[in-house]
Amino acid sequence: MKYSFFDYKYNIPGYSGQHFDGAERYYYMIFCIVVIPLLVFLLRKTDHRRMTRFFRYLSVFMILLEIAKVAWESYWDVKTGRGFNFSGILPLDTCSIFLFALPLVGFGRGKVRECAAAWLATLGLAGGVSNILFIQALKWYPIFTFGATFSMFYHFMMAFVALWIVASGYLEFTAKDIIYAFIPHAIFSLPVIILDYIFGWDYMLYREAGGVPVINGLAAKLADSGMSWVTTVLMLAVYFGLTALLGGTYILLRHIRRHAAHGDRAFRASRA
C-alpha cells in the first residue's frame, strides 16, 4: 500500500481501516495513557497566568489547524465529484466545542471562563478519551497521514487540557460547576439540533446516536415511529450524566485530598 502524508482517504487504494483494527490504534492508545498523565504531573504546578497564555496560543493554533483540515478535505471532496460534505465536515460535533471553549478560557473572564473551563474538564475529557480509545479517523486514514495525525493530536490535546485544568487547580471544581459545564454544551446544542432536524444530519449524535451503545439501536426504531426527538432527549441526558459523573468525581477527589492533607498536618502537629 503506497500513500503520501497528505493523501485523501479515497485516494489510498487498499486501505479499509486496517490501522483501526490493528496494532496501530493500540500504540496510540498506550502512548496517550502514558504521556498525558506524565505531562499533567510534570506541569501541575505551572503558574496559572502561563497556563492562560498557553491556552490562548493553543486555541489560535487549533482553529487554524481546523480551517486547514476542512479546506484540505473539502478540496478533495469537490475535486472527486462528491461535493462539499455538509453532513460531516462542519465543526458541529461534540468534540468541536473544544474549538470554541478553549478560546473562552484563554481570552474570557469571570463566569464565561469558568463555564468554558468546566466544559473542557468534563465533556471535553469524555470526548478526548473516547476518541483516544476508539480513534475513528483510523477507519479512513492510515496512521501516518494528515487526516489521522490531525485527529490524534486534536483528541490528545482535549484530554491533556482537561486533566491539566483540574490537576493544576486552574479550576477548583465545585457543585455549581456541573451546571456551569453544561451551559456551553446546551448553548452549542440548540442550533445543532435545529440544523440536524432541518437537514437530516446527525451532528452531536442527536438524531441517530451513531455508535452509542443501546441508544444507537433504539434510535432507528424511534425514527421509524416518528419519535426521533426521544433520541435527542436521551442524548442530552447522556451528556449531562457524563458531566455530573466527572464533575462529581473531581469534587470527591478534592475532598479526599483535603481530608488527607488535614490528617497529615494533624499527625505532624501531634509529633511536634
FILODO-918950 format. One line per 2 residues: for each residue x, y, z of C-alpha. Coordinates in steps of 0.1 Angstrom, whole numbers, plus 5000, padded with zeros to 4 digits. Layout:
X Y Z; ...
END
This chain:
5000 5000 5000; 5016 5033 4988
5004 5067 5000; 5018 5101 5010
5012 5121 5042; 4986 5143 5026
4968 5117 5005; 4930 5118 5007
4911 5088 5021; 4895 5079 4988
4929 5081 4971; 4946 5054 4992
4939 5021 4974; 4938 4991 4996
4931 5008 5029; 4899 5000 5047
4906 5006 5084; 4935 4982 5089
4952 5005 5114; 4920 5009 5134
4916 4971 5136; 4953 4965 5140
4981 4973 5165; 4985 5010 5154
4954 5021 5174; 4967 5004 5205
5001 5021 5201; 4984 5054 5200
4962 5045 5230; 4992 5034 5251
5012 5065 5241; 4984 5087 5253
4978 5067 5285; 5015 5071 5294
5023 5106 5281; 4992 5126 5291
4993 5117 5328; 5031 5122 5329
5028 5157 5313; 5000 5167 5336
5020 5155 5366; 5051 5174 5355
5032 5206 5347; 5007 5205 5376
5024 5234 5394; 5025 5257 5364
5016 5293 5371; 4980 5299 5361
4989 5330 5341; 5013 5310 5320
4986 5284 5315; 4962 5311 5303
4988 5323 5277; 4993 5287 5266
4955 5282 5261; 4955 5314 5240
4982 5302 5217; 4968 5267 5215
4933 5280 5208; 4945 5300 5178
4967 5271 5166; 4938 5247 5168
4914 5269 5150; 4939 5275 5121
4945 5238 5120; 4908 5230 5118
4904 5255 5090; 4933 5239 5071
4918 5204 5077; 4883 5215 5064
4898 5232 5034; 4920 5203 5026
4893 5177 5029; 4867 5198 5011
4891 5204 4982; 4893 5167 4977
4856 5161 4982; 4848 5187 4955
4876 5176 4932; 4865 5140 4933
4829 5149 4925; 4814 5143 4959
4807 5179 4967; 4810 5198 4999
4803 5174 5028; 4778 5195 5048
4767 5165 5069; 4802 5155 5081
4828 5182 5077; 4813 5212 5096
4827 5218 5132; 4794 5209 5148
4803 5177 5165; 4805 5174 5203
4843 5175 5201; 4841 5207 5180
4831 5225 5212; 4868 5223 5222
4875 5249 5194; 4851 5273 5210
4856 5266 5247; 4894 5268 5246
4895 5305 5234; 4869 5314 5261
4893 5300 5287; 4923 5318 5272
4906 5351 5264; 4875 5351 5285
4868 5364 5320; 4847 5356 5350
4818 5331 5346; 4824 5328 5309
4859 5315 5315; 4846 5293 5344
4818 5277 5322; 4843 5270 5294
4869 5255 5317; 4843 5234 5334
4831 5220 5300; 4867 5213 5290
4873 5194 5323; 4842 5172 5319
4827 5166 5285; 4860 5178 5269
4877 5150 5287; 4850 5125 5278
4853 5134 5241; 4891 5132 5242
4893 5099 5260; 4866 5082 5239
4885 5091 5207; 4918 5080 5222
4903 5046 5228; 4884 5045 5195
4902 5069 5172; 4876 5070 5143
4900 5087 5118; 4919 5054 5116
4889 5038 5099; 4895 5062 5070
4932 5071 5071; 4964 5052 5078
4982 5064 5110; 5009 5083 5092
4987 5107 5072; 4974 5142 5078
4938 5131 5084; 4948 5106 5111
4975 5128 5127; 4951 5158 5129
4925 5137 5148; 4951 5121 5171
4967 5154 5180; 4933 5170 5185
4919 5144 5209; 4953 5142 5227
4951 5179 5235; 4914 5176 5246
4923 5150 5272; 4955 5168 5282
4939 5202 5287; 4911 5187 5307
4933 5169 5332; 4957 5198 5334
4929 5222 5343; 4919 5200 5372
4953 5188 5384; 4968 5223 5385
4939 5238 5404; 4932 5262 5374
4896 5253 5382; 4886 5242 5417
4856 5221 5408; 4825 5226 5429
4789 5215 5426; 4779 5246 5407
4805 5238 5381; 4785 5208 5370
4758 5232 5358; 4783 5257 5345
4799 5229 5324; 4766 5221 5308
4758 5257 5298; 4782 5259 5268
4771 5225 5258; 4734 5235 5258
4741 5267 5240; 4760 5249 5213
4734 5221 5211; 4705 5244 5203
4715 5254 5168; 4730 5219 5161
4697 5202 5170; 4678 5226 5147
4701 5220 5118; 4701 5183 5124
4663 5182 5121; 4661 5206 5091
4688 5188 5070; 4686 5153 5084
4721 5154 5098; 4734 5137 5130
4759 5162 5145; 4764 5156 5182
4745 5123 5177; 4712 5140 5184
4691 5121 5157; 4707 5087 5151
4731 5083 5181; 4756 5066 5158
4778 5043 5178; 4763 5050 5212
4756 5016 5229; 4718 5008 5234
4706 5042 5222; 4720 5036 5188
4697 5006 5182; 4668 5024 5198
4672 5055 5177; 4664 5036 5145
4631 5023 5159; 4622 5057 5172
4629 5073 5138; 4606 5047 5122
4579 5058 5147; 4585 5095 5140
4599 5099 5175; 4635 5109 5169
4630 5137 5194; 4632 5110 5221
4668 5101 5209; 4677 5138 5212
4664 5139 5248; 4682 5107 5257
4715 5121 5243; 4711 5153 5262
4706 5131 5293; 4738 5111 5285
4758 5143 5281; 4745 5157 5313
4751 5124 5331; 4787 5124 5319
4791 5160 5331; 4777 5151 5366
4797 5119 5368; 4831 5136 5360
4823 5167 5380; 4812 5147 5410
4844 5126 5407; 4865 5158 5408
4846 5171 5438; 4851 5138 5457
4888 5136 5449; 4893 5172 5461
4876 5164 5494; 4897 5133 5498
4928 5152 5491; 4919 5180 5515
4910 5155 5542; 4943 5136 5537
4962 5169 5539; 4944 5179 5571
4951 5145 5586; 4988 5148 5577
4991 5182 5593; 4973 5170 5624
4997 5140 5626; 5028 5162 5623
5014 5186 5649; 5009 5157 5673
5045 5146 5670; 5059 5182 5674
END
